[in-house]
Amino acid sequence: MLDVKKYGRLAELIPDQGLVALDAGTPVDANYAKLAKCSAGELFPETKNLVCAECCVSALWLFNNYLDESHTISQSIHEPIGSYLHGIMHRREGDFSNAKYWFNRAGDIDAVALMTDLMWTEIGLSDVFSDEKRFSPVKFVDVVKAQTLNSSTSSNNGLSELKLEKIAFLELLSVFDWCFVTASDP
């Protein structure tokens, strides 16, 4: 797994249990004040990639179940990585068709390769991968939808909610990590 300590003070804003809610979740009130002080310019004052810096802030809000705050940021980012975060937010709010729209609009982002590697090594998972053995966020929308609508386990590929929350965490952490590394490169 990625070592969240490399994110410095931001590590405390990433869930240490390695899970992210499939739905809107309950906002982490204890982190709200810290999150409200986070801005792309403050977190990455020397960045040449403001888009990735903004995506880091959006992802931090998602980690802490503040979907509206994340949405405000991600919908203003007109780059594939912003569309990807926008898709995660809509999936979590239960707007599954809109989530698929944003994931399709994002296309194949660089963070997906990291995501795929993490999922294989962390949980040996092949159930939400495309035929090319890459993580498919569109297919994952269907799996999450089946789980959140209390469908039978056969509809969600037999995956437990806990495993799906782990996948959701690894997905968001992969995007955050890719953006963090990119934004940190002066």
C-alpha positions as CSV (number, residue, x, y, z in Angstrom):
1,M,0.0,0.0,0.0
2,L,1.1,3.6,-0.5
3,D,2.6,5.1,2.6
4,V,0.4,8.0,3.5
5,K,3.2,9.5,5.7
6,K,4.8,10.9,2.6
7,Y,1.9,13.4,2.4
8,G,3.1,15.1,5.6
9,R,0.4,16.9,7.5
10,L,-2.2,15.8,4.9
11,A,-1.9,12.2,6.1
12,E,-4.1,12.9,9.1
13,L,-6.9,13.8,6.6
14,I,-6.8,10.4,5.0
15,P,-8.7,7.6,6.7
16,D,-6.2,5.3,8.5
17,Q,-8.6,2.3,8.3
18,G,-8.1,2.1,4.5
19,L,-11.8,2.3,3.7
20,V,-14.1,4.8,1.9
21,A,-17.8,4.7,2.1
22,L,-19.6,3.6,-1.0
23,D,-22.4,6.1,-0.4
24,A,-22.2,9.7,0.9
25,G,-21.0,8.5,4.2
26,T,-20.9,10.6,7.4
27,P,-18.8,13.7,7.3
28,V,-15.8,13.6,9.5
29,D,-16.6,16.7,11.6
30,A,-13.3,16.6,13.4
31,N,-11.5,17.4,10.1
32,Y,-13.8,20.1,8.8
33,A,-11.8,23.1,10.1
34,K,-8.5,21.6,8.8
35,L,-10.1,20.9,5.4
36,A,-11.6,24.4,5.2
37,K,-8.1,25.8,5.5
38,C,-6.7,23.7,2.6
39,S,-6.2,25.4,-0.7
40,A,-4.2,24.4,-3.7
41,G,-2.0,27.4,-3.3
42,E,-1.3,26.9,0.3
43,L,-0.7,23.2,0.0
44,F,1.5,23.5,-3.1
45,P,2.9,27.0,-3.2
46,E,5.5,26.3,-5.8
47,T,3.5,24.0,-8.1
48,K,3.4,24.3,-11.8
49,N,0.4,22.1,-11.9
50,L,-2.5,23.8,-10.2
51,V,-5.0,21.3,-11.7
52,C,-3.4,18.5,-9.7
53,A,-3.1,20.6,-6.6
54,E,-6.9,21.4,-6.8
55,C,-7.6,17.7,-7.3
56,C,-5.7,16.9,-4.1
57,V,-8.0,19.3,-2.2
58,S,-11.1,17.8,-3.9
59,A,-9.9,14.3,-3.0
60,L,-9.3,15.3,0.7
61,W,-12.9,16.5,0.9
62,L,-14.0,13.1,-0.6
63,F,-11.9,11.1,1.9
64,N,-13.8,12.9,4.7
65,N,-17.3,12.5,3.1
66,Y,-17.9,16.1,2.2
67,L,-19.3,15.5,-1.2
68,D,-20.6,19.1,-1.9
69,E,-17.3,20.7,-1.2
70,S,-15.5,18.1,-3.4
71,H,-18.1,18.6,-6.1
72,T,-17.6,22.4,-6.1
73,I,-13.9,21.9,-6.8
74,S,-14.0,18.9,-9.2
75,Q,-16.7,20.4,-11.5
76,S,-14.5,23.4,-12.0
77,I,-11.5,21.3,-13.2
78,H,-11.8,20.9,-17.0
79,E,-9.2,18.2,-17.2
80,P,-9.6,14.4,-17.2
81,I,-8.4,14.0,-13.6
82,G,-11.0,16.5,-12.5
83,S,-13.7,14.6,-14.4
84,Y,-12.5,11.4,-12.7
85,L,-13.0,12.9,-9.2
86,H,-16.3,14.3,-10.4
87,G,-17.3,10.7,-11.3
88,I,-16.3,9.4,-7.9
89,M,-18.4,12.1,-6.2
90,H,-21.5,11.2,-8.3
91,R,-21.1,7.5,-7.7
92,R,-21.0,8.1,-4.0
93,E,-24.1,10.3,-4.0
94,G,-25.9,7.5,-5.9
95,D,-26.2,9.3,-9.3
96,F,-24.8,6.3,-11.1
97,S,-25.5,7.3,-14.7
98,N,-23.9,10.7,-14.1
99,A,-20.9,9.0,-12.5
100,K,-20.5,6.8,-15.7
101,Y,-20.7,10.0,-17.8
102,W,-17.9,11.6,-15.9
103,F,-15.7,8.5,-15.9
104,N,-16.2,8.1,-19.7
105,R,-15.4,11.8,-20.1
106,A,-12.2,11.3,-18.1
107,G,-11.0,8.5,-20.3
108,D,-7.9,6.6,-19.5
109,I,-6.0,8.5,-16.8
110,D,-2.5,7.8,-15.6
111,A,-3.6,7.0,-12.1
112,V,-5.5,3.9,-13.3
113,A,-2.2,2.0,-13.8
114,L,-1.2,2.7,-10.2
115,M,-4.8,1.8,-9.1
116,T,-4.6,-1.5,-11.0
117,D,-1.3,-2.4,-9.4
118,L,-2.5,-1.5,-5.9
119,M,-5.6,-3.6,-6.2
120,W,-3.8,-6.6,-7.5
121,T,-1.2,-6.5,-4.7
122,E,-3.5,-5.4,-1.9
123,I,-6.5,-7.6,-2.4
124,G,-5.7,-9.8,-5.4
125,L,-8.7,-8.4,-7.2
126,S,-9.8,-9.1,-10.7
127,D,-13.5,-8.6,-10.4
128,V,-13.7,-4.9,-11.4
129,F,-11.2,-4.9,-14.1
130,S,-11.8,-4.6,-17.8
131,D,-10.8,-7.3,-20.2
132,E,-7.4,-5.6,-20.4
133,K,-6.9,-6.3,-16.7
134,R,-7.1,-2.6,-15.9
135,F,-9.5,-1.2,-13.3
136,S,-12.7,-0.1,-14.9
137,P,-14.4,2.8,-13.0
138,V,-17.5,2.3,-15.1
139,K,-17.8,-1.4,-14.2
140,F,-17.1,-0.4,-10.6
141,V,-20.2,1.9,-10.7
142,D,-22.3,-1.1,-11.6
143,V,-20.8,-3.2,-8.7
144,V,-21.3,-0.3,-6.2
145,K,-24.9,0.2,-7.5
146,A,-25.7,-3.4,-7.0
147,Q,-24.3,-3.3,-3.4
148,T,-26.0,0.0,-2.4
149,L,-29.3,-1.1,-3.8
150,N,-29.1,-4.3,-1.7
151,S,-29.0,-6.5,-4.7
152,S,-27.9,-10.1,-4.3
153,T,-24.2,-10.9,-4.0
154,S,-24.2,-12.5,-7.5
155,S,-25.1,-9.0,-8.9
156,N,-22.0,-7.4,-7.3
157,N,-19.6,-10.2,-8.3
158,G,-19.8,-11.7,-4.8
159,L,-17.7,-8.9,-3.3
160,S,-18.4,-7.9,0.3
161,E,-19.2,-4.3,1.2
162,L,-15.9,-4.2,3.1
163,K,-13.9,-5.3,0.1
164,L,-15.7,-2.7,-2.1
165,E,-14.9,0.0,0.5
166,K,-11.3,-1.0,0.3
167,I,-11.4,-0.8,-3.5
168,A,-13.0,2.7,-3.3
169,F,-10.2,3.7,-0.9
170,L,-7.5,2.4,-3.1
171,E,-9.1,4.2,-6.1
172,L,-9.3,7.5,-4.4
173,L,-5.8,7.1,-2.8
174,S,-4.3,6.3,-6.2
175,V,-5.8,9.4,-7.7
176,F,-4.7,11.5,-4.7
177,D,-1.2,10.1,-4.9
178,W,-0.8,10.7,-8.6
179,C,-2.0,14.3,-8.2
180,F,0.1,14.8,-5.0
181,V,3.3,13.7,-6.8
182,T,2.5,15.7,-9.9
183,A,1.6,18.9,-7.9
184,S,4.7,18.5,-5.7
185,D,7.1,18.5,-8.6
186,P,8.2,22.2,-8.9
